[in-house]
Amino acid sequence: MSVERVGVVVHQGRPEAVVAARVVRDWCAGEGVPCTDIDVWRDDERRRGGREEAGVAGNPDLIVTLGGDGTFLRGARIAAKTDGAVLGIDLGRVGFLTEVPAEDVVRALDAVHRGRAAVEERMLLTMRASRVLEVPKDVDALMAYGRRPMLPPPQVDRDAETGAEGWGVALDVTALNDVVVEKLARDRQVSLGVYVGGRLLASYSADAVIMATPTGSTAYSFAAGGPVVSPRMDAVIFTPVAPHMTFDRTVVVASDEPIAVRVLPHSGQGAVTIDGHLRGVLDAGDWLGVYAAPRRLRAIRLGPHDFYGRLRTRLRLTDAPATAAYGESPPLFRPDGPVPRDLAHLHLSLVDRDTTGGG
């Protein structure tokens, strides 16, 4: 892709991110590419939704994020509204989303601009609700945890079909990691009826329920005991958090099976968070439907995505002590010969595919 306009999202609390942002701006100036800082705010200013943010920035076709996974999520919510691509410069510590080191930022921008970078698509979630979401002012102060300002509640998606009887309102919002409905009061769980594909799965009283993408399987869902799911998959991972019931397991459903949660009549309120940000509150009787978005996030990669190597490194996985006496496992399983015909359909690294010669 030839870059026409760049939007820059910077973690201002990290000096190395601020320095790397100057490199991005200098590259844009040298290439004659317009560059705008986006998702910038002050305590006395409101933050904007993804579509408005993209419009104010001139709808950049490339968004460069400089920080960790949180910064990448900021860029992703904007890029998803315009089908822009996201290039994540890795200045974080334990994340999975950003991969390009800061010293390679110019090489990465050159690769994107000259069409040498790969674009990886990631599944997103979106939702409908029984009503437009709102955040009461007192709840805003309670849930902010010192962060200011907060993102606004999602607006109605004007491009979606309206007036369909009983299907609620479509919300103009996407999630790359997860949508969470959690209890609002510390001393009162949220009670929800959970539906998969329109049929009741179970009613839960829990601290929270998480609907995650495969990308988000290594985030909150993982911390709550959910499985690690390959980001190449299309699925929705449902994980309850501290449920008061015997069945406390994660359920992984197909991407075309929507999940809906309905707040039961005598439940406490539920806070709706999207990729970690409070975006609304559900009252008793309200419902929220979560499903795969028609659009996908376009993430820039400079090489093959080594998800499992990163999993081992970032989570500091160690081998079982009992295996020490039997010798170490080699870091790769990569036979030297050509890939056999019966394995040619598998997803293998580029190195392996280059050796395919079995016909």
C-alpha positions as a printed Julia matrix, in Angstrom:
359×3 Matrix{Float64}:
   0.0     0.0    0.0
   1.17    3.51  -0.73
   0.72    5.65   2.38
  -1.41    8.76   1.75
  -1.93   10.06   5.29
  -0.53    8.99   8.68
  -2.12    9.28  12.11
   0.17    8.95  15.14
  -0.96    7.66  18.54
   1.7     8.19  21.22
   2.0     6.99  24.81
   3.03   10.38  26.17
   4.13    8.86  29.48
   7.06    7.06  27.87
   9.97    9.25  26.74
  11.1     6.65  24.21
   7.66    6.8   22.58
   7.86   10.58  22.29
  11.3    10.27  20.66
  10.06    7.59  18.23
   7.11    9.81  17.3
   9.55   12.48  16.12
  11.15    9.89  13.86
   7.75    9.1   12.35
   7.0    12.77  11.75
  10.42   13.31  10.16
   9.85   10.34   7.84
   6.46   11.73   6.82
   7.98   15.15   6.12
  10.68   13.55   3.97
   8.13   11.55   1.97
   5.64   14.39   1.66
   2.98   12.43   3.58
   0.59   14.42   5.81
   0.91   13.41   9.46
  -1.46   14.15  12.35
  -1.33   13.29  16.04
  -4.61   11.62  17.03
  -6.35   10.56  20.23
  -4.7    13.43  22.07
  -6.56   14.9   25.01
  -6.29   17.13  28.05
  -8.14   16.89  31.34
 -10.46   19.73  30.34
 -11.33   18.22  26.96
 -13.63   15.39  26.0
 -12.36   12.39  24.08
 -13.92   11.49  20.76
 -15.35    8.25  19.44
 -13.37    6.34  16.83
 -15.27    7.59  13.78
 -15.14   11.24  14.88
 -11.46   10.92  15.77
 -10.65    9.51  12.34
 -12.65   12.26  10.6
 -10.9    15.06  12.49
  -7.53   13.53  11.52
  -8.5    13.39   7.83
  -9.2     9.64   7.8
  -5.58    8.41   7.77
  -4.95    5.18   5.86
  -2.07    4.27   8.21
  -2.12    4.68  11.97
   1.2     4.3   13.78
   1.01    3.52  17.48
   3.99    4.07  19.75
   3.66    2.35  23.11
   2.33   -0.96  24.34
  -0.84   -2.92  23.74
  -3.01   -0.21  25.28
  -1.71    2.33  22.79
  -2.26   -0.15  19.97
  -5.89   -0.59  21.07
  -6.33    3.19  20.95
  -5.17    3.18  17.34
  -7.18    0.1   16.43
 -10.52    1.58  17.49
  -9.9     4.49  15.1
  -8.5     2.47  12.19
 -11.45    0.08  12.32
 -13.79    2.91  11.33
 -12.02    3.72   8.06
 -10.43    0.39   7.09
  -7.06    1.94   7.81
  -4.06   -0.19   8.69
  -2.29   -0.12  12.06
   1.47   -0.31  12.53
   2.33   -1.02  16.17
   5.79    0.06  17.38
   6.66   -2.05  20.41
   7.55    0.01  23.47
   5.59   -2.11  25.93
   6.6    -4.84  28.34
   4.26   -7.82  28.29
   1.95   -7.27  25.34
   1.08   -9.35  22.3
  -0.19   -6.79  19.78
   2.86   -4.69  18.94
   5.89   -6.27  17.31
   8.11   -3.75  15.49
  10.95   -2.5   17.72
  11.52    1.26  17.9
  14.86    1.05  16.11
  13.1    -0.4   13.04
  10.44    2.29  12.71
  11.92    3.84   9.54
  12.43    0.44   7.92
   8.84   -0.45   8.78
   7.44    2.77   7.31
   9.5     2.28   4.14
   8.22   -1.28   3.81
   4.59   -0.18   4.16
   4.97    2.75   1.77
   6.59    0.59  -0.9
   4.24   -2.35  -0.57
   6.71   -4.75   1.03
   4.87   -5.26   4.33
   2.29   -7.95   5.02
  -1.22   -7.08   6.21
  -2.73   -9.42   8.77
  -6.47   -9.26   9.4
  -7.88   -9.67  12.9
 -11.46  -10.37  13.9
 -13.38   -7.59  15.66
 -16.52   -7.59  17.79
 -19.44   -5.2   17.59
 -22.83   -5.12  19.26
 -26.49   -4.21  19.45
 -28.3    -3.21  22.63
 -31.84   -2.83  23.86
 -31.2     0.91  24.13
 -28.48    3.48  23.55
 -25.79    3.09  26.21
 -25.22    5.87  28.74
 -22.73    6.47  31.54
 -24.29    8.26  34.54
 -22.07   11.01  35.91
 -21.66    9.41  39.33
 -20.61    6.14  37.71
 -18.13    7.99  35.51
 -16.34    9.25  38.62
 -16.5     5.85  40.31
 -15.03    3.86  37.41
 -12.41    6.29  36.14
  -9.74    5.23  38.66
  -7.99    8.56  38.24
  -7.93    8.45  34.43
  -9.31   11.45  32.62
 -11.05   12.02  30.34
 -13.06    8.91  29.51
 -14.27    7.75  26.11
 -17.88    8.67  25.3
 -20.63    6.05  25.09
 -20.88    4.56  21.59
 -23.25    6.25  19.18
 -25.88    4.56  17.05
 -24.48    3.03  13.86
 -26.24    5.04  11.16
 -25.12    2.59   8.46
 -26.86   -0.39  10.1
 -30.44   -1.4    9.43
 -32.83    0.37  11.77
 -36.38   -0.29  12.75
 -36.06   -4.1   12.82
 -38.62   -5.11  15.43
 -37.04   -6.35  18.65
 -33.43   -6.27  17.44
 -32.44   -3.17  19.42
 -30.07   -0.46  18.26
 -26.8    -1.12  16.43
 -23.87    0.59  18.14
 -21.05    2.22  16.19
 -18.24    0.57  18.13
 -15.76   -2.27  17.72
 -13.62   -4.29  20.12
 -10.33   -5.91  19.23
  -9.85   -7.64  22.6
 -13.12   -8.0   24.45
 -16.52   -6.8   25.58
 -17.12   -7.23  29.32
 -20.25   -6.88  31.43
 -19.19   -6.58  35.07
 -20.78   -5.8   38.39
 -21.03   -2.14  39.25
 -21.38   -2.44  43.03
 -18.62   -4.15  44.99
 -21.1    -5.96  47.26
 -23.53   -7.12  44.59
 -22.88   -9.44  41.66
 -24.42   -8.93  38.27
 -26.95  -11.63  37.29
 -27.27  -12.34  33.59
 -29.05  -14.69  31.27
 -26.5   -15.7   28.62
 -27.72  -16.74  25.16
 -25.72  -18.31  22.33
 -27.26  -18.2   18.88
 -30.55  -17.08  20.44
 -30.86  -20.01  22.88
 -30.32  -19.77  26.64
 -27.01  -21.29  27.7
 -27.27  -20.54  31.44
 -28.02  -17.79  33.93
 -24.97  -16.53  35.78
 -24.41  -14.54  38.96
 -20.82  -13.43  38.65
 -18.34  -10.62  39.03
 -18.26  -10.32  35.25
 -18.67  -12.14  31.96
 -16.17  -11.68  29.14
 -16.81  -12.0   25.39
 -13.38  -12.02  23.76
 -11.89  -12.37  20.3
  -9.01  -14.78  19.7
  -6.75  -11.72  19.83
  -8.17  -10.92  23.26
  -7.81  -14.48  24.54
  -4.42  -13.54  26.05
  -5.84  -10.49  27.85
  -8.59  -10.4   30.53
 -10.06  -13.73  29.46
  -6.71  -15.45  30.04
  -6.36  -13.84  33.47
  -9.82  -15.19  34.33
  -8.82  -18.75  33.41
  -9.81  -18.77  29.74
  -7.89  -20.61  27.02
  -5.2   -19.28  24.71
  -6.66  -19.2   21.19
  -4.7   -18.66  17.99
  -5.31  -15.14  16.64
  -5.71  -16.73  13.18
  -9.01  -18.28  14.28
 -12.48  -16.78  14.06
 -14.34  -17.47  17.3
 -15.9   -15.76  20.3
 -14.58  -16.83  23.71
 -17.1   -16.55  26.56
 -15.53  -16.63  30.05
 -17.38  -16.02  33.33
 -15.46  -14.35  36.17
 -16.02  -15.78  39.67
 -19.49  -17.21  38.93
 -21.61  -18.56  41.79
 -22.38  -21.85  40.06
 -20.8   -25.24  39.42
 -20.27  -24.62  35.71
 -17.47  -22.07  35.53
 -15.8   -23.05  32.28
 -15.1   -21.04  29.17
 -17.29  -21.68  26.12
 -15.79  -21.09  22.67
 -18.43  -20.45  20.0
 -18.23  -19.99  16.25
 -17.86  -16.46  14.92
 -21.32  -16.57  13.33
 -23.0   -17.45  16.63
 -23.94  -14.24  18.46
 -23.8   -14.04  22.25
 -26.39  -12.01  24.13
 -26.58  -11.14  27.83
 -29.76   -9.96  29.54
 -29.67   -8.37  33.0
 -32.09  -10.29  35.22
 -34.94   -8.42  36.98
 -33.43   -8.29  40.48
 -29.77   -7.98  39.49
 -27.42   -5.17  40.28
 -26.38   -2.89  37.43
 -23.8    -4.03  34.9
 -20.96   -1.9   33.55
 -20.12   -2.43  29.89
 -16.43   -2.11  29.13
 -15.0    -2.34  25.61
 -11.28   -3.08  25.34
 -10.91   -1.99  28.96
 -12.88    1.29  28.73
 -16.2     1.9   30.46
 -18.7     2.76  27.71
 -22.12    2.25  29.31
 -24.26    0.87  32.12
 -26.99   -1.77  31.87
 -30.03   -1.75  34.18
 -32.31   -4.64  35.06
 -34.11   -5.82  31.92
 -31.52   -4.37  29.51
 -29.73   -6.63  27.06
 -26.59   -6.54  24.94
 -25.85   -8.65  21.86
 -22.2    -9.23  20.91
 -21.17  -10.63  17.55
 -18.39  -10.66  14.95
 -18.11   -7.34  13.15
 -18.39   -7.3    9.35
 -15.1    -5.37   9.19
 -11.72   -6.69  10.29
  -8.7    -4.87  11.65
  -5.76   -4.62   9.25
  -2.47   -4.95  11.18
   0.91   -4.43   9.54
   3.54   -7.16   9.9
   7.12   -7.05   8.65
   7.5   -10.8    8.81
   5.73  -13.98   9.92
   3.79  -13.55  13.15
   5.49  -15.79  15.73
   2.53  -15.94  18.11
   3.66  -19.06  19.97
   7.23  -17.85  20.35
   5.87  -14.64  21.81
   3.56  -16.64  24.05
   6.53  -18.55  25.44
   8.6   -15.39  25.92
   6.03  -12.93  27.21
   4.39  -15.36  29.64
   7.78  -16.73  30.65
   6.76  -20.31  30.06
   9.14  -22.85  31.54
   9.56  -26.53  30.77
   8.46  -29.18  33.26
  11.26  -29.98  35.74
  10.57  -33.67  35.23
  11.78  -33.41  31.62
  15.24  -32.08  32.55
  16.74  -35.55  32.83
  15.63  -36.38  29.3
  17.36  -33.51  27.53
  16.25  -30.18  26.12
  13.71  -29.77  23.34
  15.03  -28.01  20.23
  13.53  -24.53  19.76
  12.02  -25.41  16.36
  10.5   -28.41  14.67
  11.53  -27.76  11.09
  12.55  -30.7    8.9
  15.11  -29.81   6.25
  13.45  -31.59   3.34
  10.65  -30.36   1.07
   7.14  -30.21   2.56
   5.21  -33.39   1.66
   2.11  -33.01  -0.49
  -0.24  -34.1    2.31
   1.09  -31.24   4.48
   1.15  -28.53   1.81
  -2.24  -27.15   2.89
  -1.03  -26.38   6.42
  -0.05  -22.94   7.7
   3.73  -23.1    7.85
   6.35  -20.42   8.21
   7.63  -18.65   5.11
  10.88  -20.55   5.4
   9.02  -23.84   5.25
   6.87  -22.75   2.33
   9.94  -21.7    0.36
  11.17  -25.31   0.51
   7.92  -26.77  -0.8
   8.93  -28.96  -3.7
   6.78  -32.02  -3.38
   4.74  -31.11  -6.43
